[in-house]
Amino acid sequence: MSLFWIVIRELAEIEAMAASKKVITREEWEKKLNDVKIRKEDMNKLIMNFLVTEGYVEAAEKFQMESGTEHIDLATISDRMAVKKAVQSGNVEDAIEKVNDLNPEILDTNPQLFFHLQQQRLIELIRNGKVEEALEFAQEELAPRGEENQSFLEDLERTVALLAFEDVSNCPIGELLDISQRLKTASEVNAAILTSQSHEKDPKLPSLLKMLIWAQKELDEKAAYPHINDLSKAVLEDPAI
């Protein structure tokens, strides 16, 4: 992002200055912004990267047509989102079938992901009060994997321990039943599918925005300059002097 690199440049220029803060006027700052040229093609790729990674199918299709960005098979987004939605809804067995329909190698080559999906299946059985089925599933499907991997064994033991509590809402491992656990597993599956399709597993835009926030904080110590305080609006605000 242009503003990020301007901030970095200012940091380098101010580093050798005295302790007093340099004051950069809005006019000076906007001139620096205008001097930085970014290709529209690069901006379009950044936006498309975000839409594809986050699964906004309709928006990606419309933006692809309007911007003329390189063709992407948007049907794969719908398939990926169906898997993600299934996990988020607790339908893990359906999610596994959908992943195998997309690409069987995803789970075959990623034992940790497969274990986490199976662990989520166990969590859903416990959530639904299917104690006997949960114990049988844990013994037959997860225990053998735990014997091969210490980390898997520890996760399995934590999950099975849920059965020891009548009120899981107050137990120390109750977070396994939170919606956040489903979201965590869904995100892991989503990232694996993206990687298998030669896409980046995380969108670039949030990382760039975090870099911008960091750079502004670093420059705050050395200069007073127009900020972007609200990233959703991206409006420059004059500094308090």
C-alpha positions as CSV (number, residue, x, y, z in Angstrom):
1,M,0.0,0.0,0.0
2,S,1.4,3.4,-0.9
3,L,0.8,5.0,2.6
4,F,2.8,2.1,4.2
5,W,5.9,2.8,2.1
6,I,5.6,6.5,2.7
7,V,5.6,6.0,6.4
8,I,8.6,3.7,6.2
9,R,10.5,6.3,4.1
10,E,9.7,9.0,6.6
11,L,11.0,6.8,9.4
12,A,14.3,6.5,7.6
13,E,14.5,10.3,7.0
14,I,13.6,11.2,10.5
15,E,15.8,8.7,12.3
16,A,18.8,11.0,12.4
17,M,16.9,14.1,13.5
18,A,16.9,15.6,17.0
19,A,14.5,14.4,19.7
20,S,11.8,17.0,18.8
21,K,9.1,15.7,16.5
22,K,9.0,16.7,12.9
23,V,5.7,18.2,11.8
24,I,4.4,17.0,8.4
25,T,1.6,19.1,7.1
26,R,-1.4,17.6,5.2
27,E,-0.2,19.3,2.0
28,E,3.3,17.7,2.3
29,W,1.8,14.3,3.2
30,E,-0.7,14.3,0.3
31,K,2.1,15.2,-2.1
32,K,4.1,12.2,-0.9
33,L,1.0,10.0,-1.4
34,N,0.5,11.3,-4.9
35,D,4.2,10.8,-5.8
36,V,3.8,7.0,-5.2
37,K,2.5,5.2,-8.2
38,I,0.7,1.9,-7.9
39,R,-0.5,0.0,-10.9
40,K,-4.2,-0.6,-11.1
41,E,-3.5,-4.1,-12.1
42,D,-1.8,-4.8,-8.8
43,M,-4.6,-3.2,-6.8
44,N,-7.1,-5.4,-8.7
45,K,-5.1,-8.5,-7.9
46,L,-5.0,-7.6,-4.2
47,I,-8.8,-7.2,-4.1
48,M,-9.4,-10.4,-6.1
49,N,-7.0,-12.2,-3.7
50,F,-9.2,-11.1,-0.8
51,L,-12.5,-12.1,-2.4
52,V,-11.3,-15.5,-3.5
53,T,-9.6,-16.4,-0.2
54,E,-12.5,-15.3,1.9
55,G,-15.0,-17.0,-0.4
56,Y,-17.1,-14.1,-1.7
57,V,-18.2,-15.9,-4.9
58,E,-20.7,-13.4,-6.3
59,A,-18.5,-10.4,-5.5
60,A,-15.5,-12.1,-7.1
61,E,-17.4,-13.0,-10.2
62,K,-18.6,-9.4,-10.6
63,F,-15.2,-7.9,-9.9
64,Q,-13.5,-10.3,-12.3
65,M,-15.8,-9.2,-15.1
66,E,-15.5,-5.5,-14.3
67,S,-11.8,-5.3,-13.7
68,G,-10.6,-7.8,-16.3
69,T,-8.4,-9.6,-13.9
70,E,-7.0,-13.0,-14.9
71,H,-9.5,-15.8,-15.0
72,I,-10.0,-17.8,-11.8
73,D,-12.2,-20.9,-11.6
74,L,-14.8,-19.4,-9.2
75,A,-16.7,-22.8,-9.0
76,T,-13.9,-24.0,-6.7
77,I,-14.8,-21.2,-4.3
78,S,-18.4,-22.5,-3.9
79,D,-17.1,-26.0,-3.3
80,R,-14.6,-24.8,-0.7
81,M,-17.2,-22.7,1.1
82,A,-19.5,-25.7,1.2
83,V,-16.8,-27.6,3.1
84,K,-16.2,-24.7,5.5
85,K,-20.0,-24.3,6.1
86,A,-20.4,-28.0,6.9
87,V,-17.6,-27.9,9.5
88,Q,-19.0,-24.7,11.0
89,S,-22.4,-26.4,11.2
90,G,-21.0,-29.5,12.9
91,N,-21.5,-31.8,9.9
92,V,-18.0,-33.0,9.9
93,E,-18.6,-36.3,8.2
94,D,-20.2,-34.4,5.3
95,A,-17.3,-32.0,5.2
96,I,-14.8,-34.9,4.9
97,E,-16.7,-36.4,2.0
98,K,-16.8,-33.0,0.3
99,V,-13.0,-32.6,0.8
100,N,-12.4,-36.0,-0.7
101,D,-14.6,-35.2,-3.7
102,L,-12.6,-32.1,-4.3
103,N,-9.2,-33.7,-3.9
104,P,-8.5,-37.0,-2.0
105,E,-4.8,-36.0,-1.6
106,I,-5.7,-33.2,0.7
107,L,-6.4,-35.5,3.6
108,D,-4.1,-38.3,2.5
109,T,-1.1,-36.0,2.7
110,N,-2.1,-34.0,5.8
111,P,-2.5,-36.4,8.8
112,Q,-2.8,-33.5,11.2
113,L,-5.8,-32.0,9.3
114,F,-7.5,-35.3,9.1
115,F,-7.0,-35.9,12.8
116,H,-8.4,-32.5,13.7
117,L,-11.5,-33.2,11.6
118,Q,-11.9,-36.6,13.3
119,Q,-11.4,-34.9,16.6
120,Q,-14.2,-32.4,15.7
121,R,-16.4,-35.4,14.9
122,L,-15.8,-36.7,18.3
123,I,-16.6,-33.3,19.8
124,E,-19.9,-33.2,18.0
125,L,-20.8,-36.7,19.3
126,I,-20.1,-35.6,22.8
127,R,-22.1,-32.4,22.2
128,N,-25.1,-34.4,21.2
129,G,-24.9,-36.7,24.2
130,K,-23.9,-39.8,22.2
131,V,-21.6,-41.1,24.9
132,E,-21.3,-44.8,23.8
133,E,-20.8,-43.8,20.1
134,A,-18.3,-41.2,21.1
135,L,-16.2,-43.7,23.1
136,E,-16.4,-46.3,20.3
137,F,-15.3,-43.7,17.7
138,A,-12.5,-42.5,19.9
139,Q,-11.2,-46.0,20.4
140,E,-11.5,-47.2,16.8
141,E,-10.7,-44.0,14.8
142,L,-8.5,-41.8,17.0
143,A,-6.7,-43.9,19.5
144,P,-4.5,-45.7,16.8
145,R,-3.4,-42.2,15.5
146,G,-2.7,-41.1,19.1
147,E,-0.3,-44.0,19.5
148,E,1.7,-42.8,16.5
149,N,1.8,-39.1,17.5
150,Q,2.1,-37.7,21.0
151,S,0.4,-34.4,20.1
152,F,-2.6,-36.3,18.8
153,L,-2.7,-38.4,21.9
154,E,-2.8,-35.3,24.1
155,D,-5.6,-33.7,22.0
156,L,-7.6,-37.0,22.2
157,E,-7.2,-37.2,26.0
158,R,-8.4,-33.6,26.4
159,T,-11.4,-34.3,24.2
160,V,-12.4,-37.5,25.9
161,A,-12.1,-35.8,29.2
162,L,-15.2,-33.8,28.4
163,L,-17.2,-37.0,29.2
164,A,-16.1,-36.8,32.8
165,F,-18.0,-33.6,33.4
166,E,-21.8,-33.3,33.8
167,D,-21.7,-29.6,33.3
168,V,-19.2,-29.0,30.5
169,S,-19.9,-25.2,30.5
170,N,-17.9,-24.9,33.7
171,C,-15.1,-27.5,33.0
172,P,-11.6,-26.3,32.2
173,I,-11.7,-27.8,28.7
174,G,-15.2,-26.5,27.9
175,E,-13.8,-24.3,25.1
176,L,-13.7,-27.4,22.9
177,L,-17.5,-27.2,22.6
178,D,-17.4,-23.5,21.8
179,I,-18.3,-22.3,18.3
180,S,-14.7,-21.0,18.1
181,Q,-13.4,-24.6,18.0
182,R,-15.6,-25.3,14.9
183,L,-14.3,-22.1,13.3
184,K,-10.7,-23.0,14.0
185,T,-11.1,-26.4,12.4
186,A,-13.0,-24.9,9.4
187,S,-10.2,-22.3,8.9
188,E,-7.6,-25.1,8.9
189,V,-9.6,-27.0,6.2
190,N,-10.1,-23.9,4.2
191,A,-6.4,-23.1,4.2
192,A,-5.5,-26.7,3.2
193,I,-7.9,-26.5,0.2
194,L,-6.5,-23.2,-0.9
195,T,-3.0,-24.5,-0.8
196,S,-4.0,-27.5,-2.8
197,Q,-5.4,-25.2,-5.4
198,S,-2.2,-23.1,-5.6
199,H,-3.8,-20.1,-3.8
200,E,-2.4,-18.4,-0.8
201,K,-4.1,-19.6,2.4
202,D,-4.4,-16.1,3.9
203,P,-5.5,-12.9,2.2
204,K,-2.9,-10.3,1.7
205,L,-5.0,-7.3,2.5
206,P,-5.3,-7.8,6.3
207,S,-1.6,-8.3,6.6
208,L,-0.9,-5.1,4.7
209,L,-3.3,-3.2,7.0
210,K,-1.5,-4.6,10.0
211,M,1.8,-3.4,8.5
212,L,0.3,0.1,8.0
213,I,-0.9,0.3,11.6
214,W,2.6,-0.8,12.9
215,A,4.4,1.7,10.6
216,Q,2.1,4.5,11.8
217,K,2.9,3.7,15.4
218,E,6.6,3.7,14.7
219,L,6.4,7.0,13.0
220,D,4.3,8.5,15.8
221,E,7.3,8.5,18.0
222,K,9.2,10.7,15.6
223,A,6.8,12.9,13.8
224,A,3.3,14.5,13.8
225,Y,1.6,13.8,10.5
226,P,-1.9,13.0,9.0
227,H,-3.1,9.6,10.2
228,I,-5.6,7.1,9.0
229,N,-7.3,6.3,12.2
230,D,-10.4,4.5,10.8
231,L,-9.3,1.9,8.3
232,S,-12.8,1.3,7.1
233,K,-13.0,4.9,5.9
234,A,-9.4,5.5,5.0
235,V,-9.6,9.2,5.6
236,L,-6.6,11.2,6.6
237,E,-7.0,13.1,9.9
238,D,-4.8,16.0,10.9
239,P,-2.5,15.3,13.8
240,A,-2.9,16.9,17.2
241,I,-0.1,19.4,17.6
